């Protein structure tokens, strides 16, 4: 999913993604031949000699660093050389980085183009070795890529993650009490709560939409799932033939978002507000709701203990299953990594070691990946982390998770969603124009 990385669906979270590459061509940045992925991978493990693993992680998200520190504590012969960058920078520079100076592990938005160009290691061999294939298939589906880079959702595994993130609606319990709010069963009930908050002088929705990271894609995709089908959204995101984003259901969702904008449910400076400012406004009690992901659960439990609730975005019809942007923030091993076996060993350790799984919950606020019957680390009853873990488990059980639409191609977020949603917020583009433009750009980017 999406996280806007404090940008994207964690996908969401949101940022400018890497440019699409022509399959079969060398990646930009040099004359290196493109590596060909294969399941005949080096044996997993880090050996007994000192090893330095090089990693590129996303700045602002402490989970990966917390896990590498614990890994070194348990495996002292392995140390880390970590460089952190903004998600937009990681995404934009990924093709050149993987071709010229590949680390051993790298945080990526989506892997279609990079896998198609042979820049990522096929992890199927490790999946068989470690038993990842025995997990619920939905946990890893978003990281599988077909021949040549499309479609996603099937084929070899080209990335792994630490957790299954989930998006939904956080709310301030103190402000909610002022309007007599109860968690809504339908979208209409949620609309009513937004209107009552506005009437009470409370900003209904904390949001962000500045720069290269169109945060409005979070509430928009939640509305798309309410009006339509998460599987239909995934068909488009996974580049399945014939899939479109400008459907009647998605158009209704975009119109619904436009009504929220026109009603003044977001702050007036939405297009000038970045992710950090949005989060601060919510945590400071200046907005009732915030559409975001569970990667903020642990932060909110520390800043607002006992004062934050969470629910999955409600459906149009009462009783329908609730959908959410859900999936692992992706970490890949480059095809030319110096220590692929050690990097794969770390990825498996992160989701199977008891201490590591506890860190994922405590620091990341998310449900660790792993077998369906794996133990869940304990959490504080009544905490927002407990609520997001329960929501993630429900989405997995119902099969209603979907990838972040900003991950559909390497360029669609920066070049299509971001300017389109900024213009929608400014009243300069209609919902129909927004979706038609995104679809046209997408068609160009995937080659027809």
C-alpha positions in Angstrom: 0.0 0.0 0.0 0.0 2.3 0.1 2.4 4.9 2.5 2.7 8.3 1.1 6.2 7.7 1.6 5.9 10.3 3.7 5.5 10.9 0.4 3.0 6.3 -0.5 0.3 2.5 0.4 4.2 2.6 2.8 3.3 2.5 -1.6 1.5 5.1 0.3 2.7 6.0 1.4 3.5 9.0 -1.7 6.3 10.1 -4.1 7.7 10.5 -7.6 8.5 7.0 -8.8 11.2 5.8 -11.1 10.8 6.3 -14.8 9.7 3.3 -16.9 12.6 1.6 -18.8 12.4 -0.3 -22.1 12.6 -4.0 -21.5 15.9 -5.4 -22.8 17.8 -2.1 -22.7 20.6 -1.4 -20.3 19.6 0.8 -17.4 20.6 4.4 -17.3 23.9 5.3 -15.8 26.4 3.1 -17.6 27.0 0.4 -20.2 26.6 -2.5 -17.7 24.9 -5.5 -19.2 21.5 -6.1 -17.7 21.6 -9.0 -15.3 19.2 -11.9 -15.8 17.3 -13.0 -12.7 17.3 -16.7 -11.9 16.1 -18.9 -9.1 19.6 -20.4 -8.8 20.6 -17.9 -6.1 23.5 -18.0 -3.7 22.9 -20.0 -0.6 21.2 -18.1 2.2 23.3 -17.1 5.2 25.9 -14.6 6.3 28.8 -17.0 7.1 31.3 -16.5 9.9 33.5 -13.9 8.4 32.8 -10.2 8.9 30.2 -8.9 6.4 29.2 -5.3 5.7 25.7 -5.1 4.2 24.9 -1.9 2.2 21.4 -0.7 2.3 19.3 2.2 1.0 16.2 2.9 3.2 13.5 5.6 3.3 14.1 8.5 5.6 11.5 9.1 8.3 10.6 5.5 8.9 12.6 4.0 11.8 11.5 0.3 11.5 14.2 -0.8 9.0 17.0 0.7 11.1 15.6 -0.8 14.3 15.7 -4.2 12.6 19.2 -3.9 11.3 20.5 -2.8 14.7 18.9 -5.9 16.3 20.2 -8.1 13.6 23.7 -7.0 14.3 23.2 -7.5 18.0 22.2 -11.1 17.3 24.7 -11.6 14.5 27.8 -9.4 15.4 29.8 -10.4 12.3 27.3 -8.5 10.2 27.4 -4.7 10.2 25.4 -2.2 8.1 26.3 0.7 5.9 22.9 2.4 5.7 22.0 5.5 3.7 18.6 7.0 4.1 16.9 9.2 1.4 13.5 10.6 0.7 11.2 8.1 -1.0 10.9 10.3 -4.1 14.7 10.3 -4.4 14.9 6.6 -4.0 12.3 6.0 -6.6 13.7 8.4 -9.1 17.2 7.1 -8.8 16.5 3.4 -8.5 17.4 2.4 -12.1 20.8 4.2 -12.0 21.5 3.0 -8.5 20.8 -0.7 -9.2 22.8 -0.6 -12.4 25.9 1.3 -11.2 26.2 1.0 -7.5 23.8 -1.7 -6.3 23.5 -2.0 -2.5 22.5 -5.4 -0.9 19.1 -4.2 0.1 16.9 -1.3 -1.1 13.5 0.1 -0.4 11.5 0.4 -3.6 7.9 1.6 -4.4 7.0 -1.0 -7.0 9.2 -3.5 -8.9 7.6 -4.0 -12.3 10.0 -2.0 -14.5 13.1 -2.8 -12.5 12.3 -6.6 -12.5 11.6 -6.4 -16.2 15.0 -4.9 -16.8 16.8 -7.6 -14.9 17.9 -5.2 -12.1 16.4 -7.2 -9.3 17.1 -10.7 -8.0 14.4 -13.3 -8.4 13.8 -14.5 -4.8 11.8 -17.6 -5.7 14.7 -19.8 -4.6 14.8 -18.2 -1.2 11.0 -18.4 -1.0 11.2 -22.2 -1.4 14.2 -22.5 1.0 12.6 -20.5 3.8 9.0 -21.6 3.3 7.6 -18.2 2.2 5.5 -20.1 -0.4 3.5 -21.6 2.5 2.3 -18.3 3.7 -1.1 -16.8 2.7 -0.5 -16.0 -1.0 -2.0 -12.5 -0.6 0.9 -11.4 1.6 3.4 -11.6 -1.3 1.2 -11.2 -4.3 2.0 -7.5 -4.9 5.7 -8.4 -5.1 5.4 -11.0 -7.9 6.0 -9.9 -11.5 5.3 -11.6 -14.7 7.8 -12.0 -17.7 9.1 -8.7 -18.9 7.7 -6.8 -15.9 4.0 -7.2 -16.3 1.5 -8.0 -15.1 2.2 -7.9 -11.4 0.5 -10.2 -9.0 1.8 -13.4 -10.6 5.2 -14.8 -11.5 8.5 -14.8 -9.6 8.9 -13.0 -6.3 11.1 -9.9 -6.6 10.8 -8.3 -3.2 9.9 -8.9 0.4 8.6 -6.9 3.3 8.5 -6.9 7.1 4.8 -6.3 7.6 1.4 -6.0 6.1 0.5 -2.4 6.3 -3.1 -1.2 6.2 -4.7 2.1 5.6 -7.9 3.6 7.1 -9.2 6.5 9.1 -7.6 7.6 12.4 -9.7 9.8 14.7 -9.1 11.9 17.7 -11.3 10.5 20.5 -11.5 13.8 22.4 -12.8 15.7 19.3 -15.1 12.8 18.4 -16.8 13.0 21.8 -17.6 16.6 21.1 -19.9 15.7 18.2 -21.1 12.3 19.6 -19.2 10.4 17.0 -19.5 6.6 16.6 -17.5 4.6 14.1 -19.6 4.7 10.9 -21.2 1.6 9.2 -21.6 3.4 5.9 -20.1 6.1 3.8 -23.2 8.2 4.4 -22.7 8.0 8.2 -19.1 9.1 7.7 -20.2 12.0 5.6 -22.6 13.0 8.4 -19.8 13.0 10.9 -17.7 15.2 8.6 -20.5 17.7 8.3 -21.1 17.7 12.1 -17.4 18.4 12.7 -17.4 21.3 10.3 -20.5 22.7 11.9 -18.8 22.4 15.3 -15.8 24.4 14.2 -13.5 21.4 14.0 -11.4 20.7 10.9 -12.9 17.4 9.7 -10.0 16.0 7.7 -6.2 16.4 8.1 -4.7 16.1 4.6 -1.6 16.8 2.5 -1.3 17.4 -1.2 1.9 19.4 -1.6 5.0 19.0 -3.8 5.5 15.7 -5.6 3.3 13.7 -3.3 -0.4 13.9 -3.8 -1.8 12.8 -0.5 -5.4 13.1 -1.8 -4.8 9.8 -3.5 -5.3 8.1 -0.1 -8.9 9.2 0.5 -9.6 8.9 -3.2 -8.6 5.2 -3.3 -10.6 4.5 -0.2 -13.6 6.0 -1.9 -12.9 4.0 -5.0 -13.0 0.8 -3.0 -16.2 1.9 -1.3 -17.9 2.5 -4.7 -16.3 -0.4 -6.6 -14.1 -3.4 -6.2 -10.6 -3.7 -4.7 -9.8 -6.5 -7.2 -10.8 -4.2 -10.1 -8.4 -1.5 -8.7 -5.7 -4.1 -8.5 -6.2 -5.2 -12.1 -5.3 -1.7 -13.1 -2.4 -1.3 -10.7 -1.0 -4.6 -11.7 -1.2 -3.7 -15.4 -3.6 -6.4 -16.5 -4.7 -6.1 -20.1 -7.8 -4.0 -20.6 -8.0 -2.6 -17.1 -9.0 1.0 -16.7 -9.1 3.6 -13.9 -11.7 5.9 -15.5 -14.6 3.6 -14.7 -18.1 4.7 -13.6 -17.4 3.5 -10.0 -14.1 5.4 -9.8 -15.7 8.5 -11.3 -18.3 8.5 -8.6 -15.5 8.2 -6.0 -13.7 11.1 -7.5 -16.9 13.2 -7.5 -17.4 12.2 -3.8 -13.9 13.5 -3.0 -14.7 16.7 -4.9 -17.7 17.2 -2.7 -15.5 16.9 0.4 -13.2 19.5 -1.1 -16.0 21.9 -1.9 -17.5 21.5 1.5 -14.3 22.7 3.1 -13.6 19.5 5.0 -9.8 19.9 4.5 -7.7 22.9 5.5 -7.7 25.7 2.9 -3.9 25.3 2.4 -4.2 21.6 1.5 -2.1 22.0 -1.7 0.7 23.7 0.4 0.6 21.1 3.2 3.2 18.3 3.3 2.9 14.9 5.0 4.8 16.0 8.2 2.5 19.1 8.7 -0.6 17.0 8.2 0.6 14.5 10.8 1.5 17.3 13.2 -1.9 18.9 12.8 -3.7 15.7 13.6 -1.4 14.8 16.5 -1.9 18.4 17.9 -5.6 18.0 18.0 -6.4 20.3 15.1 -8.4 17.8 13.0 -10.8 15.1 13.8 -9.9 12.5 11.1 -6.8 11.5 9.1 -6.8 9.0 6.3 -3.4 7.3 6.7 -1.6 4.0 7.3 -0.7 1.9 10.3 3.0 2.9 10.1 1.9 5.9 12.2 0.2 3.8 14.9 3.2 3.5 17.2 4.0 7.2 16.8 0.4 8.1 17.7 0.4 5.8 20.7 3.4 7.6 22.0 2.1 11.1 21.2 -1.6 10.7 22.0 -1.8 7.6 24.3 -5.3 6.3 24.6 -6.7 9.3 22.5 -6.7 7.8 19.0 -9.1 5.4 17.3 -9.0 3.7 13.9 -11.5 2.2 11.5 -11.4 0.9 8.0 -13.0 3.2 5.4 -16.7 2.3 5.4 -18.6 0.9 2.4 -21.5 2.5 0.6 -23.8 -0.3 1.7 -24.0 -1.4 5.3 -22.6 -4.9 5.8 -20.4 -5.0 2.7 -16.8 -6.0 3.4 -14.4 -3.1 3.9 -11.4 -2.8 1.7 -8.1 -1.1 2.3 -4.8 -0.3 0.7 -2.8 -3.1 2.2 0.5 -4.9 1.6 4.2 -4.9 2.5 6.4 -1.9 2.1 8.8 -3.6 -0.4 12.5 -4.3 0.0 14.4 -5.8 -2.9 17.8 -7.4 -3.4 19.5 -6.1 -6.5 20.6 -8.6 -9.1 24.2 -7.5 -8.7 24.2 -7.2 -4.9 27.5 -8.2 -3.3 25.9 -10.3 -0.5 22.5 -11.5 -1.7 22.5 -14.6 0.5 23.0 -12.6 3.6 20.4 -10.0 2.6 17.9 -12.8 2.0 18.8 -14.3 5.4 18.1 -11.0 7.0 14.7 -10.7 5.3 13.7 -14.1 6.6 15.0 -13.3 10.1 13.0 -10.1 10.2 9.7 -11.9 9.8 10.4 -15.1 11.8 12.5 -14.0 14.8 10.4 -13.4 17.9 12.3 -10.2 18.9 12.2 -8.9 15.3 8.5 -9.4 15.0 8.1 -7.5 18.3 10.1 -4.6 16.9 7.8 -4.5 13.8 4.8 -4.1 16.1 6.4 -1.8 18.6 8.2 0.5 16.2 6.3 0.0 13.0 2.8 -0.4 14.4 2.1 -3.1 11.8 1.2 -6.7 11.5 4.3 -8.8 10.8 4.4 -11.0 7.7 4.5 -14.7 8.1 2.5 -17.9 8.3 -1.2 -17.5 8.9 -0.8 -19.2 12.3 2.2 -17.2 13.4 2.1 -15.7 16.9 1.3 -12.0 17.1 3.5 -10.0 19.5 1.4 -8.5 22.4 0.1 -5.0 22.2 -1.5 -2.6 24.7 -5.2 -3.2 24.8 -7.1 -0.1 23.7 -4.2 1.3 21.8 -4.4 2.5 18.2 -1.8 -0.2 17.4 -4.2 -2.8 18.6 -6.9 -1.4 16.4 -4.7 -1.3 13.3 -3.4 -4.8 13.8 -7.0 -6.1 14.1 -7.9 -4.2 10.9 -5.0 -5.6 9.0 -5.9 -9.1 10.1 -9.5 -8.5 9.0 -8.5 -7.3 5.6 -6.2 -10.4 5.1 -9.0 -12.7 6.2 -11.6 -11.1 3.9 -9.2 -10.8 1.0 -10.1 -7.2 0.5 -6.6 -5.7 0.4 -5.4 -3.8 -2.6 -2.1 -2.2 -3.7 -1.6 1.6 -3.9 -2.7 3.0 -7.3 0.4 5.2 -7.2 2.4 2.0 -7.7 0.8 1.2 -11.1 3.9 2.4 -13.0 7.1 4.1 -12.2 5.9 7.5 -13.3 2.1 7.7 -12.7 2.3 9.2 -9.3 4.6 12.1 -10.1 3.4 12.8 -13.6 -0.3 12.0 -13.4 -1.9 11.6 -9.9 0.0 14.4 -8.3 -0.7 17.3 -10.7 -4.2 16.0 -11.4 -5.2 15.9 -7.7 -3.7 19.3 -7.0 -5.7 20.7 -9.8 -8.8 19.0 -8.5 -8.3 20.5 -5.1 -7.8 23.9 -6.7 -11.0 23.6 -8.7 -9.1 23.6 -12.0 -9.9 20.0 -13.1 -13.1 17.9 -13.0 -13.2 14.4 -11.6 -13.8 13.1 -15.1 -10.8 15.0 -16.5 -8.6 13.7 -13.7 -9.3 10.1 -14.4 -9.2 10.4 -18.2 -5.8 12.1 -18.0 -4.4 9.5 -15.6 -5.6 6.7 -17.8 -4.1 8.3 -20.9 -0.7 8.7 -19.2 -0.9 5.2 -17.9 -1.6 3.8 -21.3 1.5 5.6 -22.7 3.6 4.4 -19.8 2.7 0.7 -20.1 3.0 0.7 -23.9 -0.6 0.6 -24.9 
